[in-house]
Amino acid sequence: MLQISPSWMPSPRHLANHTTLRSHFDQTAKWADDRGLTLAFVTQVRRDDDQHRQLASEIGGVLVDWGERTHREQMVRVHDTYCKAAIVITDRLHAALFGAIAGAVPIGLVVNGEPSKIRDSFE
């Protein structure tokens, strides 16, 4: 499994206009598929639900959305997903740490010019 947890992406309706970003996601999906990995879009912050739902629908993959679950219920689902993940791609530091603790290789996403806990921690 390849777990992806981006928070910085443009709104879903604008994603199609961000060809470079969309191209990266499409290439990642192909790379994962070629290796027998399943993409998983994991929501750890409720406000990311709609974005992850849109990405999972457009790019393909498993959606671990929040929906109406409690924090405890969602944390169990997120943890279970991380335990199955080979790689975690994220711009959220806590997602990278949770993934690493669960045995996945964390890959930090950094947007040029944006403040980043990921950048500060990985450098």
Salt bridges, closest charged atoms under 4 A:
ASP26 OD1 - ARG22 NE 2.99
ASP34 OD2 - LYS30 NZ 2.89
ASP48 OD2 - ARG92 NH2 2.81
ASP49 OD2 - ARG53 NH2 3.88
ASP50 OD1 - ARG53 NH1 2.97
GLU58 OE1 - ARG22 NH1 2.60
ASP65 OD2 - ARG53 NH2 3.23
ASP65 OD1 - ARG69 NH1 3.74
